[in-house]
Amino acid sequence: MLYLVRHAHTDWNGPRRRFQGRADTNLSATGRAEAQALCRVAPEVDIVVSSPATRCLETARLLFPGHELEQDGRICEIDVGRFQGILESDVAGSMPDLYAAWRDAPHLCRIGGTGETLLELSARVFAAIVDCRDRARKSGKRICIVTHGGPIRVLSCLLDRRPLADFHQVVVDNLAIFTIDLDFSRLDVPARR
């Protein structure tokens, strides 16, 4: 079995949302407390693979204390280009055309004008997930992947056979835990908290 977990809350997640992308932000006090609380009900896993972003590494350490963490740069958040570090409301006001393209047709644009496309994100994230799936099949071990909202959204679209145009419709809360069966026939979405 594979598990996907989105990192815990950071100050950039809101309430005024700031584009994080590749910015290396820490968990907020709220995020640390929520991750510590979730540790008691987190799935039992054998291997933990994390994005190298600090917010993911902190989450992985809090959820799975005592596990040695592996890092995989292919599961980093999408490169948001010129949007990085800017409040979403400010991007909408100062770069309205780029923002509208990202909101209305994310599958057709390069986010922030200079960032990644959803196809580029999908290719690198799916390659990492396939490697983890193959490893789980061979070893019989349960693997948890601690990553970001963007990678989980594109995987949800791919595994649920939805178009990437639906990217923004996929809800991925902080600390949401998803399960993927090893034949990729389904992605189980957690209940909303």
BALOBA-1460 file (C-alpha; in Angstrom, 3 decimals):
// residues 193
<rec num="1" residu="m" x="0.000" y="0.000" z="0.000"/>
<rec num="2" residu="l" x="1.083" y="3.560" z="-0.700"/>
<rec num="3" residu="y" x="0.005" y="6.536" z="1.361"/>
<rec num="4" residu="l" x="0.197" y="10.180" z="0.343"/>
<rec num="5" residu="v" x="0.144" y="12.911" z="2.968"/>
<rec num="6" residu="r" x="0.059" y="16.628" z="2.379"/>
<rec num="7" residu="h" x="2.293" y="18.597" z="4.724"/>
<rec num="8" residu="a" x="0.800" y="20.321" z="7.763"/>
<rec num="9" residu="h" x="-0.233" y="23.989" z="7.874"/>
<rec num="10" residu="t" x="2.269" y="26.791" z="7.260"/>
<rec num="11" residu="d" x="1.656" y="30.493" z="7.779"/>
<rec num="12" residu="w" x="1.626" y="30.829" z="3.986"/>
<rec num="13" residu="n" x="-1.394" y="28.475" z="3.714"/>
<rec num="14" residu="g" x="-3.659" y="31.119" z="5.103"/>
<rec num="15" residu="p" x="-5.954" y="32.512" z="6.097"/>
<rec num="16" residu="r" x="-4.539" y="34.910" z="3.461"/>
<rec num="17" residu="r" x="-3.074" y="32.417" z="1.005"/>
<rec num="18" residu="r" x="0.428" y="33.077" z="-0.281"/>
<rec num="19" residu="f" x="1.893" y="31.139" z="-3.227"/>
<rec num="20" residu="q" x="4.565" y="28.865" z="-1.731"/>
<rec num="21" residu="g" x="5.766" y="26.808" z="-4.661"/>
<rec num="22" residu="r" x="9.434" y="26.003" z="-4.068"/>
<rec num="23" residu="a" x="9.850" y="28.504" z="-1.200"/>
<rec num="24" residu="d" x="11.210" y="26.617" z="1.782"/>
<rec num="25" residu="t" x="8.743" y="27.486" z="4.530"/>
<rec num="26" residu="n" x="8.394" y="25.999" z="8.007"/>
<rec num="27" residu="l" x="5.282" y="24.642" z="9.654"/>
<rec num="28" residu="s" x="3.213" y="27.053" z="11.702"/>
<rec num="29" residu="a" x="2.598" y="26.389" z="15.400"/>
<rec num="30" residu="t" x="-0.861" y="25.173" z="14.369"/>
<rec num="31" residu="g" x="0.645" y="22.823" z="11.786"/>
<rec num="32" residu="r" x="3.088" y="21.327" z="14.283"/>
<rec num="33" residu="a" x="0.328" y="20.775" z="16.853"/>
<rec num="34" residu="e" x="-1.998" y="19.171" z="14.282"/>
<rec num="35" residu="a" x="0.759" y="16.877" z="12.992"/>
<rec num="36" residu="q" x="1.636" y="15.794" z="16.536"/>
<rec num="37" residu="a" x="-2.024" y="15.017" z="17.207"/>
<rec num="38" residu="l" x="-2.384" y="13.060" z="13.951"/>
<rec num="39" residu="c" x="0.674" y="10.964" z="14.834"/>
<rec num="40" residu="r" x="-1.524" y="8.831" z="17.092"/>
<rec num="41" residu="v" x="-3.757" y="7.744" z="14.192"/>
<rec num="42" residu="a" x="-1.305" y="7.868" z="11.288"/>
<rec num="43" residu="p" x="-1.074" y="4.627" z="9.291"/>
<rec num="44" residu="e" x="1.634" y="2.142" z="10.169"/>
<rec num="45" residu="v" x="4.324" y="2.357" z="7.524"/>
<rec num="46" residu="d" x="7.735" y="0.866" z="6.893"/>
<rec num="47" residu="i" x="9.275" y="3.554" z="4.690"/>
<rec num="48" residu="v" x="8.772" y="7.334" z="4.658"/>
<rec num="49" residu="v" x="9.673" y="9.312" z="1.536"/>
<rec num="50" residu="s" x="9.466" y="13.094" z="1.763"/>
<rec num="51" residu="s" x="9.794" y="16.102" z="-0.447"/>
<rec num="52" residu="p" x="12.996" y="17.895" z="0.598"/>
<rec num="53" residu="a" x="10.971" y="20.991" z="1.537"/>
<rec num="54" residu="t" x="11.277" y="21.815" z="5.240"/>
<rec num="55" residu="r" x="7.489" y="21.829" z="5.701"/>
<rec num="56" residu="c" x="7.306" y="18.232" z="4.438"/>
<rec num="57" residu="l" x="10.328" y="17.017" z="6.405"/>
<rec num="58" residu="e" x="8.923" y="18.544" z="9.612"/>
<rec num="59" residu="t" x="5.559" y="16.905" z="8.959"/>
<rec num="60" residu="a" x="7.152" y="13.515" z="8.278"/>
<rec num="61" residu="r" x="9.229" y="13.679" z="11.474"/>
<rec num="62" residu="l" x="6.172" y="14.560" z="13.560"/>
<rec num="63" residu="l" x="3.895" y="11.927" z="11.989"/>
<rec num="64" residu="f" x="6.446" y="9.117" z="11.916"/>
<rec num="65" residu="p" x="8.929" y="9.650" z="14.768"/>
<rec num="66" residu="g" x="11.777" y="7.199" z="14.732"/>
<rec num="67" residu="h" x="11.608" y="6.579" z="10.979"/>
<rec num="68" residu="e" x="14.587" y="7.431" z="8.842"/>
<rec num="69" residu="l" x="13.392" y="9.780" z="6.112"/>
<rec num="70" residu="e" x="14.245" y="9.424" z="2.452"/>
<rec num="71" residu="q" x="14.035" y="12.516" z="0.254"/>
<rec num="72" residu="d" x="12.885" y="12.658" z="-3.349"/>
<rec num="73" residu="g" x="13.023" y="15.968" z="-5.220"/>
<rec num="74" residu="r" x="10.552" y="14.711" z="-7.815"/>
<rec num="75" residu="i" x="7.702" y="15.157" z="-5.312"/>
<rec num="76" residu="c" x="8.411" y="18.855" z="-4.671"/>
<rec num="77" residu="e" x="5.646" y="21.380" z="-5.081"/>
<rec num="78" residu="i" x="5.018" y="22.927" z="-8.484"/>
<rec num="79" residu="d" x="7.327" y="25.782" z="-9.441"/>
<rec num="80" residu="v" x="4.959" y="28.760" z="-9.349"/>
<rec num="81" residu="g" x="7.263" y="31.127" z="-11.219"/>
<rec num="82" residu="r" x="6.720" y="34.828" z="-10.580"/>
<rec num="83" residu="f" x="3.836" y="34.075" z="-8.163"/>
<rec num="84" residu="q" x="6.173" y="32.659" z="-5.496"/>
<rec num="85" residu="g" x="5.946" y="34.437" z="-2.154"/>
<rec num="86" residu="i" x="3.095" y="36.716" z="-3.206"/>
<rec num="87" residu="l" x="-0.379" y="36.755" z="-1.682"/>
<rec num="88" residu="e" x="-2.959" y="35.271" z="-4.025"/>
<rec num="89" residu="s" x="-5.046" y="38.463" z="-3.810"/>
<rec num="90" residu="d" x="-2.014" y="40.558" z="-4.831"/>
<rec num="91" residu="v" x="-1.240" y="38.259" z="-7.772"/>
<rec num="92" residu="a" x="-4.851" y="38.624" z="-8.935"/>
<rec num="93" residu="g" x="-4.493" y="42.404" z="-8.822"/>
<rec num="94" residu="s" x="-0.974" y="42.861" z="-10.206"/>
<rec num="95" residu="m" x="-0.849" y="40.029" z="-12.772"/>
<rec num="96" residu="p" x="-4.511" y="39.564" z="-13.717"/>
<rec num="97" residu="d" x="-3.917" y="37.811" z="-17.059"/>
<rec num="98" residu="l" x="-1.441" y="35.288" z="-15.636"/>
<rec num="99" residu="y" x="-3.677" y="34.703" z="-12.628"/>
<rec num="100" residu="a" x="-6.788" y="34.225" z="-14.773"/>
<rec num="101" residu="a" x="-4.939" y="31.723" z="-16.973"/>
<rec num="102" residu="w" x="-3.897" y="29.739" z="-13.883"/>
<rec num="103" residu="r" x="-7.388" y="29.778" z="-12.361"/>
<rec num="104" residu="d" x="-9.388" y="29.184" z="-15.547"/>
<rec num="105" residu="a" x="-7.166" y="26.875" z="-17.622"/>
<rec num="106" residu="p" x="-4.345" y="25.527" z="-15.425"/>
<rec num="107" residu="h" x="-3.654" y="22.713" z="-17.879"/>
<rec num="108" residu="l" x="-2.832" y="25.195" z="-20.646"/>
<rec num="109" residu="c" x="-0.444" y="27.594" z="-18.909"/>
<rec num="110" residu="r" x="2.963" y="27.878" z="-17.322"/>
<rec num="111" residu="i" x="2.100" y="29.047" z="-13.798"/>
<rec num="112" residu="g" x="3.387" y="32.502" z="-12.977"/>
<rec num="113" residu="g" x="4.576" y="32.862" z="-16.565"/>
<rec num="114" residu="t" x="7.924" y="31.187" z="-15.794"/>
<rec num="115" residu="g" x="6.996" y="28.209" z="-13.589"/>
<rec num="116" residu="e" x="6.058" y="24.645" z="-14.452"/>
<rec num="117" residu="t" x="3.175" y="23.330" z="-16.481"/>
<rec num="118" residu="l" x="0.853" y="20.727" z="-15.011"/>
<rec num="119" residu="l" x="2.195" y="18.239" z="-17.579"/>
<rec num="120" residu="e" x="5.754" y="18.783" z="-16.323"/>
<rec num="121" residu="l" x="4.596" y="18.407" z="-12.720"/>
<rec num="122" residu="s" x="2.618" y="15.271" z="-13.604"/>
<rec num="123" residu="a" x="5.551" y="13.604" z="-15.355"/>
<rec num="124" residu="r" x="8.011" y="13.974" z="-12.487"/>
<rec num="125" residu="v" x="5.511" y="13.147" z="-9.730"/>
<rec num="126" residu="f" x="4.110" y="10.115" z="-11.540"/>
<rec num="127" residu="a" x="7.652" y="8.769" z="-12.127"/>
<rec num="128" residu="a" x="8.335" y="9.010" z="-8.381"/>
<rec num="129" residu="i" x="5.038" y="7.299" z="-7.500"/>
<rec num="130" residu="v" x="5.697" y="4.475" z="-9.961"/>
<rec num="131" residu="d" x="9.124" y="3.933" z="-8.393"/>
<rec num="132" residu="c" x="7.569" y="3.814" z="-4.898"/>
<rec num="133" residu="r" x="4.821" y="1.475" z="-6.119"/>
<rec num="134" residu="d" x="7.357" y="-0.899" z="-7.689"/>
<rec num="135" residu="r" x="9.423" y="-0.833" z="-4.509"/>
<rec num="136" residu="a" x="6.365" y="-1.597" z="-2.370"/>
<rec num="137" residu="r" x="5.417" y="-4.498" z="-4.641"/>
<rec num="138" residu="k" x="8.889" y="-6.035" z="-4.502"/>
<rec num="139" residu="s" x="9.439" y="-5.549" z="-0.782"/>
<rec num="140" residu="g" x="5.911" y="-5.903" z="0.560"/>
<rec num="141" residu="k" x="6.531" y="-2.747" z="2.597"/>
<rec num="142" residu="r" x="4.078" y="0.077" z="3.211"/>
<rec num="143" residu="i" x="5.379" y="3.417" z="1.970"/>
<rec num="144" residu="c" x="4.200" y="6.878" z="2.953"/>
<rec num="145" residu="i" x="5.006" y="9.828" z="0.704"/>
<rec num="146" residu="v" x="4.882" y="13.244" z="2.366"/>
<rec num="147" residu="t" x="4.386" y="15.876" z="-0.296"/>
<rec num="148" residu="h" x="2.406" y="18.959" z="-1.317"/>
<rec num="149" residu="g" x="-1.038" y="19.840" z="-2.592"/>
<rec num="150" residu="g" x="-0.001" y="20.246" z="-6.239"/>
<rec num="151" residu="p" x="1.534" y="16.775" z="-6.626"/>
<rec num="152" residu="i" x="-1.467" y="15.172" z="-4.922"/>
<rec num="153" residu="r" x="-3.894" y="17.078" z="-7.163"/>
<rec num="154" residu="v" x="-2.194" y="15.955" z="-10.381"/>
<rec num="155" residu="l" x="-2.010" y="12.361" z="-9.118"/>
<rec num="156" residu="s" x="-5.690" y="12.479" z="-8.253"/>
<rec num="157" residu="c" x="-6.485" y="13.646" z="-11.777"/>
<rec num="158" residu="l" x="-4.270" y="10.976" z="-13.336"/>
<rec num="159" residu="l" x="-5.413" y="8.053" z="-11.192"/>
<rec num="160" residu="d" x="-9.094" y="9.032" z="-11.291"/>
<rec num="161" residu="r" x="-8.827" y="9.550" z="-15.063"/>
<rec num="162" residu="r" x="-9.875" y="13.176" z="-14.825"/>
<rec num="163" residu="p" x="-8.480" y="15.901" z="-17.067"/>
<rec num="164" residu="l" x="-5.779" y="18.172" z="-15.648"/>
<rec num="165" residu="a" x="-8.259" y="21.000" z="-16.271"/>
<rec num="166" residu="d" x="-9.930" y="19.742" z="-13.039"/>
<rec num="167" residu="f" x="-6.765" y="20.480" z="-11.006"/>
<rec num="168" residu="h" x="-8.343" y="23.256" z="-8.899"/>
<rec num="169" residu="q" x="-11.442" y="21.159" z="-8.182"/>
<rec num="170" residu="v" x="-9.432" y="18.540" z="-6.272"/>
<rec num="171" residu="v" x="-9.560" y="19.347" z="-2.544"/>
<rec num="172" residu="v" x="-6.378" y="18.527" z="-0.637"/>
<rec num="173" residu="d" x="-6.434" y="19.702" z="2.966"/>
<rec num="174" residu="n" x="-3.290" y="20.014" z="5.038"/>
<rec num="175" residu="l" x="-2.492" y="16.617" z="6.607"/>
<rec num="176" residu="a" x="-4.962" y="14.810" z="4.350"/>
<rec num="177" residu="i" x="-3.955" y="11.148" z="4.060"/>
<rec num="178" residu="f" x="-4.714" y="9.412" z="0.760"/>
<rec num="179" residu="t" x="-4.223" y="5.731" z="-0.049"/>
<rec num="180" residu="i" x="-3.246" y="4.335" z="-3.425"/>
<rec num="181" residu="d" x="-3.604" y="0.655" z="-4.172"/>
<rec num="182" residu="l" x="-0.623" y="-0.901" z="-5.924"/>
<rec num="183" residu="d" x="-2.381" y="-1.518" z="-9.229"/>
<rec num="184" residu="f" x="-3.280" y="2.199" z="-9.451"/>
<rec num="185" residu="s" x="-6.950" y="1.355" z="-9.836"/>
<rec num="186" residu="r" x="-8.011" y="3.934" z="-7.275"/>
<rec num="187" residu="l" x="-6.966" y="6.798" z="-5.054"/>
<rec num="188" residu="d" x="-8.963" y="6.784" z="-1.843"/>
<rec num="189" residu="v" x="-9.777" y="10.298" z="-0.769"/>
<rec num="190" residu="p" x="-10.013" y="10.995" z="2.966"/>
<rec num="191" residu="a" x="-13.153" y="12.335" z="4.547"/>
<rec num="192" residu="r" x="-13.163" y="16.104" z="5.119"/>
<rec num="193" residu="r" x="-12.341" y="17.091" z="8.687"/>
